[in-house]
Each structure stands twice: as structure tokens, then as C-alpha cells.
Amino acid sequence: MIEALTSLSAFDKVAGTSFAETAPVQRAAALPVQAAAPAGAEFGDIMAQFATQARDALRMGEATSIAGIKGTASAQQVVEAVMSAEQSLQTVVAIRDKVVAAYLELSRMPI
């Protein structure tokens, strides 16, 4: 079962990258938050950077969970990584919901 988990996750298929490209298991860390976007930064670039950070947090949680199953990571590391991944996923879902709501509002506007 572990071999199936480490081959290629569905998230990586969407992102176009493989699980093998992830860094070794490390202690989970909060995503760095930028105080303000640099001048001239494009919205798409900022969202792409955020999506990359969220993907990395999800990968870290997945890798640490697998390491915990194998016995190479402590329970604390597994819990921290999974909680960080869960927080990232909740944030991504909230942003998606706001984008969909904004699109629906725009589509209802009279031309």
C-alpha cells in the first residue's frame, strides 16, 4: 500500500509534478506570509505563488504521513505536517469559493 501512495498522488497529477520531486521529510512549518505584494506584482503571479506554497504543504503532509507509517517520523511531526496541510487546503477552498462567488456576481450583471 505504501508503494501506491508514493508513486504519484492525484494532486501531483493535476500540478504536473511527481511525488519523487519532493524534499526529504522535514518538520512542518507554517507557510510564509508576505506583508504586502511587491509593487507591480501581477495577481496571477501572486496566486500561482500561493498555489505552489499550498501544494508544497500538502506534499509535506503526505510525505510525513508516509514516513510515520514507515516509522521514520515521530507522531508529533506527522500531526504538525497534517495540520499544516489541512490549514492550507481549507484556505485554498475558501479562496476558490470567493472566486466562484465573484464570477457569479459578474455573470449576473446586466450588459
Disulfide bonds with the S-S distance in Angstrom:
none
